[in-house]
Amino acid sequence: MSRLRELTAHEMTQGYAGGQFSPVEVTREVLAQIDRCEPELKGMWTVDHETALEAARQSEARWRQGEQVVVNGVSLDGVPITIKENIATKGVPMPLGTAVSDMTPQATDAPPAARMREAGAVFLGRTTMPDFGMLSSGLSSFHALARNPWNTTMNPGGSSAGAGVAGAAGYGPIHLGTDIGGSVRLPAAWCGLVGLKPSLGRVPIDPPFMGRAAGPMTRTACDAAMAMAVLSQPDSRDHMSVPAQAIDWLDLDLDLKGLRIGLQLDAGCGLPVDPQILDAVGAAARRFADAGASVEPLDSWMTPELLQGLDDFWRTRAGLDVQALDPDQRQKVLPIVREWAESGLGKSGEEVYRSYAATVEIRRRTVAATAHLDLVLSPVSPNVSFPAEWAYPADNDVARAMSHIGFTAPFNMSEQPAISVFCGHDDAGVPIGLQIAGRRFDDLGVLRAARLWEIIGPERRPWPFAAQ
């Protein structure tokens, strides 16, 4: 049997049910892995050993009595998880990755944390993120630099940076992240994980915002589906959430025959796609075609102007947040984030409206371009891994801050589900991500495609924690 820290959530709950091992044994081993790796990787902000072990003991008692918590036909009772620090948990501050944070403990759990706590999951701690979640990087003015477990000289991506580290380093099987332009899928790609950005409203979140979603980052599609069975339960705090729907999240069988799949290799904006990524994603498309799908080229629909409009809109939003700080606080924000945000200030109403209109046009074009397809395959990012110390993949250039999100951000604006799955390694040994996007609300469809990809895709290298 694998070491307990290597088990998936599905394997853990099977072991609990069969009495082979207990939540306490699993939690102790996972906590030991965190203690072993964190001095170098820096993916965790807080780790609460005693709280985690007490939750594990309570879960152990429920399993022994046959009273384990089951939600939507799935039990995550006793499964160790981590939570990104911008998802509130009761009694813990929410620093948002920045040195100017309000460190007042949160009064309540945000919806994703609340659903996981109700399900009996064991909270190990909170994962790190960059300042205000405004970087695809593990760089922060508040946290130590997060590093990629596959190659510690390289970046894990972000903004769910610590969640990516935790997933690849064996800090338990399920990690909650958030995504407004790629912040689950980008670190999932560079850390070799399954990272799902659900349809907008499928997973209630507080505070809600245009394009913002919470989603699971896991090592398998099955574990992501198990997490979705719990996370997708309703919560009235999210005024954008969709009504509860009866979905059999573990029905992951997929027959590709007759499915129309688009292959998008050019985002139409941003960085050119690295040849290593073109090769990996092209090979993935051929495997889907060999398995029976109809795969057709898909032209780009984004433009540099639309991507710039989205970037400008976010700069103004972040600029107002930075402007609200007093001068001393403002100086504590990561300088490259402050420069990016403040460039959005001083705009006229007409300019801000034009940048907002770009987000609406991105939504329209994304839906129109993909409506005739069941799924879309593409790179997650056009670039391979980049140095750990960089804020941005584009040569650390703030002027090109969003040049790597041309494949991911459109599906945030269109509210469609999209998932990152492993499809190869770059020359630095860091994973490459394949994005699979689906029609709005067909979250199960993209999970099924991700599960099929695990069957038909290339053999994986061992996880970094397997050699420890």
C-alpha positions in Angstrom: 0.0 0.0 0.0 1.2 3.6 -0.7 2.3 5.7 2.1 -0.7 7.4 3.6 0.2 10.9 2.5 0.2 9.6 -1.1 -3.4 8.4 -1.1 -6.2 10.1 -3.0 -9.3 11.2 -1.1 -11.1 8.3 -2.7 -8.5 5.8 -1.4 -8.5 7.4 2.0 -12.3 7.1 2.5 -12.2 3.5 1.2 -9.5 2.8 3.8 -11.5 4.4 6.6 -14.6 2.4 5.6 -12.6 -0.9 5.6 -10.8 -0.1 8.9 -7.3 -0.3 7.2 -6.2 3.0 8.7 -7.8 6.0 10.4 -8.2 9.7 9.8 -5.8 10.3 12.7 -3.1 8.2 11.1 -3.5 9.9 7.8 -3.5 13.4 9.3 -0.4 12.7 11.3 1.5 11.6 8.2 0.3 14.5 6.1 1.3 17.0 8.8 4.7 15.4 9.0 5.1 15.9 5.2 4.2 19.6 5.6 6.7 20.0 8.4 9.4 18.2 6.3 8.8 20.3 3.1 7.7 23.7 4.2 11.2 25.1 5.2 11.9 25.0 1.4 8.6 25.2 -0.4 6.7 27.9 1.6 3.2 27.0 0.4 1.5 27.3 3.8 0.7 30.4 5.7 -0.8 28.6 8.8 -0.7 25.0 9.9 -2.7 24.1 12.9 -1.6 20.7 14.1 -3.8 20.4 17.2 -7.0 21.6 15.4 -6.4 19.2 12.6 -5.7 16.3 14.8 -8.8 17.0 16.9 -10.9 17.1 13.8 -9.3 13.8 12.7 -10.1 12.2 16.1 -13.8 13.3 15.8 -13.9 11.9 12.3 -12.3 8.6 13.4 -15.0 8.2 16.0 -17.7 8.8 13.4 -16.3 6.2 11.0 -16.0 3.6 13.9 -19.6 4.2 14.7 -20.8 4.1 11.1 -21.9 7.7 11.4 -19.5 9.3 8.9 -20.8 12.4 7.1 -22.1 11.8 3.6 -23.0 14.7 1.2 -24.5 14.2 -2.2 -23.6 10.5 -2.0 -19.9 11.4 -1.2 -18.0 11.3 2.1 -15.0 13.5 2.6 -15.1 12.8 6.4 -11.6 12.8 7.7 -9.9 13.8 4.4 -7.1 16.4 5.0 -7.5 19.6 3.0 -6.0 23.0 2.7 -7.8 26.3 2.0 -6.4 29.3 0.1 -6.1 32.3 2.5 -8.7 34.5 0.7 -11.4 32.0 1.5 -12.5 33.0 5.0 -12.4 30.5 7.9 -13.8 31.3 11.2 -11.4 32.5 13.8 -8.5 32.9 11.4 -7.3 36.2 9.8 -7.4 36.7 6.0 -4.2 38.5 5.0 -4.8 38.3 1.2 -1.1 37.8 0.6 -0.1 41.4 1.4 1.8 43.1 4.3 -1.0 45.7 4.7 -3.8 43.2 5.6 -6.4 43.5 8.3 -5.4 40.7 10.6 -8.7 40.6 12.5 -9.9 36.9 12.8 -12.8 36.2 10.5 -16.2 35.8 12.1 -17.6 33.0 9.8 -16.5 30.5 7.2 -16.9 31.5 3.6 -19.2 29.1 1.7 -16.5 26.8 0.3 -14.9 26.4 3.8 -18.3 26.0 5.4 -19.3 23.2 3.1 -16.1 21.4 3.7 -16.3 21.8 7.5 -19.9 20.5 7.5 -18.7 17.5 5.5 -16.1 16.6 8.1 -13.0 17.4 6.2 -9.9 18.0 8.2 -8.6 21.6 7.9 -4.8 21.4 7.9 -4.2 25.1 7.4 -4.2 28.0 4.9 -2.2 28.2 1.7 -0.4 31.3 0.5 -1.1 33.8 -2.3 0.5 36.9 -3.8 -0.6 40.4 -2.9 -4.4 40.7 -3.4 -4.2 37.7 -5.7 -2.9 39.9 -8.5 0.0 37.8 -9.7 0.4 34.3 -11.4 3.2 33.8 -9.0 4.2 32.8 -5.5 5.7 36.2 -4.8 4.2 38.2 -1.9 5.0 41.1 0.4 3.6 39.1 3.4 4.7 35.5 2.8 8.1 33.9 2.1 8.6 33.1 -1.6 6.6 29.9 -2.6 8.6 27.5 -4.8 7.5 24.8 -7.3 8.0 21.2 -5.8 9.0 19.9 -9.2 11.9 22.3 -9.5 12.4 24.7 -6.6 14.1 27.3 -8.8 10.8 27.7 -10.7 7.5 29.4 -9.9 4.5 27.4 -8.8 2.2 30.0 -10.5 -0.7 31.8 -8.8 -2.6 33.3 -7.5 -3.5 30.0 -5.8 0.2 29.5 -5.4 0.4 27.7 -2.1 -2.5 25.4 -3.1 -0.4 24.3 -6.1 2.6 23.7 -3.9 0.5 21.8 -1.4 -1.0 19.5 -4.1 2.3 18.6 -5.7 4.2 18.2 -2.4 1.7 15.8 -0.9 0.0 18.0 1.7 -3.2 16.0 1.4 -5.4 15.3 -1.6 -7.7 18.3 -1.9 -6.8 22.0 -2.0 -9.3 24.9 -2.4 -8.3 27.8 -4.7 -10.0 30.7 -6.4 -9.9 31.8 -10.0 -10.8 35.0 -11.7 -8.5 34.8 -14.8 -6.7 31.5 -14.3 -5.7 31.5 -10.7 -6.7 27.8 -10.2 -5.7 26.5 -13.6 -2.3 28.2 -13.9 -0.7 26.8 -10.8 -2.5 23.5 -11.4 -0.8 23.4 -14.8 2.7 24.2 -13.5 2.3 21.9 -10.5 0.9 19.0 -12.5 -2.6 19.0 -10.8 -6.2 18.7 -11.8 -7.5 22.2 -11.3 -11.2 23.0 -12.0 -12.6 26.4 -12.5 -16.4 25.7 -12.2 -19.1 27.5 -14.0 -19.8 30.9 -12.3 -22.2 30.3 -9.4 -21.8 26.5 -9.3 -19.7 26.8 -6.1 -21.0 29.7 -4.0 -18.4 32.1 -2.8 -18.3 35.3 -0.7 -17.7 37.9 -1.9 -18.9 37.1 -5.4 -17.6 39.1 -8.4 -17.7 38.9 -12.1 -15.7 35.8 -13.2 -14.6 34.8 -9.7 -14.9 31.1 -8.9 -13.7 28.8 -6.2 -12.6 25.3 -7.2 -10.7 22.2 -6.2 -7.0 21.5 -7.0 -6.3 17.7 -6.7 -4.2 15.0 -8.1 -7.1 13.1 -9.8 -10.3 13.9 -11.5 -12.2 11.7 -9.1 -11.0 13.7 -6.1 -12.0 16.9 -7.9 -15.5 15.4 -8.5 -15.7 14.4 -4.8 -14.9 17.9 -3.8 -17.5 19.3 -6.2 -20.2 17.1 -4.7 -19.6 19.0 -1.4 -18.7 22.5 -2.7 -21.7 22.8 -5.0 -24.2 22.9 -2.2 -26.2 26.2 -2.1 -25.4 29.3 0.0 -27.5 32.4 0.0 -24.5 34.7 0.6 -23.6 34.4 -3.1 -26.2 36.4 -5.1 -24.6 34.9 -8.3 -25.0 31.3 -7.3 -27.1 28.9 -9.4 -30.0 26.9 -8.0 -29.1 23.5 -6.5 -29.1 20.8 -9.1 -29.1 17.0 -8.7 -25.8 15.9 -10.3 -24.1 12.5 -9.9 -20.6 13.9 -9.6 -19.0 10.5 -9.5 -20.6 9.4 -12.8 -17.3 10.0 -14.7 -17.6 7.6 -17.6 -17.4 9.3 -21.0 -17.7 8.0 -24.6 -16.0 10.3 -27.0 -17.7 8.9 -30.1 -19.8 11.7 -31.7 -18.3 14.4 -29.5 -17.2 17.6 -31.3 -14.0 19.0 -29.8 -12.3 22.2 -30.8 -8.5 22.5 -30.7 -7.3 26.1 -30.0 -3.6 26.6 -30.3 -3.6 30.4 -30.8 -5.1 32.7 -28.2 -5.1 35.6 -30.5 -3.4 37.8 -28.0 -0.6 37.8 -25.4 2.6 35.7 -25.5 3.3 33.3 -28.4 2.8 29.7 -27.5 6.1 27.9 -26.6 6.9 25.0 -29.0 7.1 22.6 -26.1 3.5 23.4 -25.2 2.3 23.2 -28.9 3.8 19.7 -29.1 2.2 18.5 -25.8 -1.2 19.9 -26.5 -1.1 18.8 -30.1 -0.3 15.3 -29.0 -3.2 15.4 -26.5 -5.6 16.3 -29.2 -4.4 13.4 -31.3 -5.1 11.0 -28.4 -8.6 12.4 -28.1 -9.2 11.9 -31.8 -7.8 8.4 -31.6 -10.3 7.7 -28.8 -13.2 8.6 -31.1 -13.8 12.3 -30.8 -14.1 14.6 -33.8 -11.4 17.2 -33.3 -11.4 20.3 -35.4 -9.2 23.5 -35.4 -10.7 26.4 -33.6 -9.8 29.9 -34.6 -8.9 32.5 -31.9 -11.6 35.0 -31.0 -9.6 37.2 -28.6 -7.6 40.3 -29.7 -4.8 42.2 -28.0 -7.3 45.1 -27.6 -9.8 42.9 -25.7 -7.1 41.5 -23.4 -5.8 45.0 -22.8 -9.4 46.2 -21.9 -9.7 43.4 -19.4 -6.3 44.2 -17.9 -7.2 47.9 -17.7 -10.5 47.1 -15.9 -8.7 45.0 -13.3 -6.0 47.7 -12.9 -8.6 50.3 -12.1 -10.4 48.0 -9.6 -7.1 47.2 -7.9 -5.9 50.8 -8.1 -9.0 51.9 -6.1 -8.1 49.4 -3.4 -4.5 50.6 -3.2 -5.6 54.2 -3.3 -7.8 53.6 -0.2 -4.7 52.7 1.9 -2.9 55.3 3.8 0.5 56.3 2.4 2.5 54.2 4.8 0.4 51.1 4.0 0.7 51.8 0.3 4.5 51.5 0.5 4.2 48.0 2.0 2.4 46.6 -1.0 4.7 44.6 -3.3 6.1 47.3 -5.6 5.4 45.6 -8.9 1.7 45.1 -7.8 1.4 48.7 -6.7 2.8 49.9 -10.0 0.3 47.7 -11.9 -2.6 48.8 -9.8 -1.9 52.5 -9.7 -1.6 52.6 -13.5 -5.4 52.1 -13.5 -6.1 55.3 -11.7 -6.9 58.7 -13.2 -9.1 57.2 -16.0 -12.1 59.0 -17.3 -15.6 57.5 -17.0 -15.5 56.8 -20.8 -12.2 55.0 -20.5 -13.4 52.8 -17.7 -16.6 52.0 -19.5 -14.7 50.9 -22.6 -12.5 48.6 -20.5 -15.7 47.1 -18.9 -17.3 46.8 -22.3 -14.3 44.7 -23.3 -15.1 42.1 -20.6 -18.7 41.9 -22.0 -17.4 41.5 -25.5 -15.0 38.7 -24.4 -18.0 36.9 -22.9 -20.0 37.2 -26.1 -17.2 36.1 -28.4 -16.3 33.1 -26.2 -19.8 31.8 -26.1 -20.3 32.3 -29.8 -17.0 30.7 -30.8 -17.6 27.6 -28.7 -21.4 27.1 -28.8 -21.2 24.4 -31.5 -18.7 22.3 -29.6 -18.9 19.9 -26.7 -15.4 20.6 -25.4 -12.4 22.9 -26.2 -8.8 21.8 -25.9 -6.1 24.4 -25.5 -2.9 25.2 -23.6 -3.6 26.5 -20.1 -0.8 29.1 -20.6 1.3 30.0 -23.6 4.5 29.9 -21.6 6.5 27.2 -19.8 7.7 27.6 -16.2 9.6 30.7 -15.2 11.9 31.7 -12.3 10.5 31.6 -8.8 11.4 35.2 -8.1 9.4 36.6 -11.0 6.0 38.2 -10.6 5.0 37.7 -14.3 6.0 35.0 -16.8 6.6 37.7 -19.6 10.2 38.5 -18.5 8.8 39.9 -15.2 7.4 42.9 -17.2 4.5 44.7 -15.5 3.5 46.2 -18.9 2.7 42.6 -20.0 1.1 41.6 -16.7 -1.8 39.6 -18.3 0.0 38.4 -21.5 -0.3 34.8 -20.3 -4.1 34.6 -19.6 -5.4 34.6 -23.2 -6.5 31.0 -23.0 -7.9 31.0 -19.4 -9.6 34.4 -18.8 -12.2 34.1 -21.6 -13.8 31.2 -19.8 -14.1 33.3 -16.6 -15.9 36.0 -18.5 -18.1 33.6 -20.3 -18.9 31.7 -17.0 -18.0 28.3 -18.7 -16.3 25.5 -16.8 -12.6 24.8 -17.6 -10.1 22.4 -16.1 -6.4 22.0 -16.2 -4.8 18.6 -16.5 -1.2 17.4 -16.9 0.0 16.7 -20.4 3.8 16.8 -20.3 6.9 18.3 -18.8 9.1 21.2 -20.0 12.8 21.2 -20.3 13.1 22.3 -16.6 11.1 19.3 -15.5 8.0 21.4 -14.7 4.6 20.2 -15.8 2.7 21.5 -18.8 -1.1 22.0 -18.6 -3.8 21.0 -21.0 -7.1 23.1 -20.6 -10.4 21.4 -21.3 -13.3 23.8 -21.4 -17.0 22.9 -21.7 -20.4 24.5 -22.2 -21.8 26.7 -19.4 -22.9 24.5 -16.4 -21.5 21.3 -17.9 -19.0 21.0 -15.1 -19.5 17.3 -15.0 -18.7 17.1 -18.7 -15.2 18.6 -18.2 -14.6 16.4 -15.2 -15.5 13.3 -17.3 -13.1 14.5 -20.0 -10.4 15.0 -17.4 -11.0 11.5 -16.1 -10.9 10.0 -19.6 -7.6 11.9 -20.2 -6.1 10.1 -17.2 -6.8 6.8 -19.0 -5.7 7.7 -22.5 -3.0 10.3 -21.7 0.7 9.7 -21.4 2.3 8.0 -18.4 3.1 10.4 -15.6 6.4 10.8 -13.8 6.3 10.1 -10.1 5.1 13.0 -7.9 7.9 15.0 -6.1 6.8 13.6 -2.7 7.1 10.0 -3.9 10.9 10.3 -3.7 10.9 11.7 -0.2 
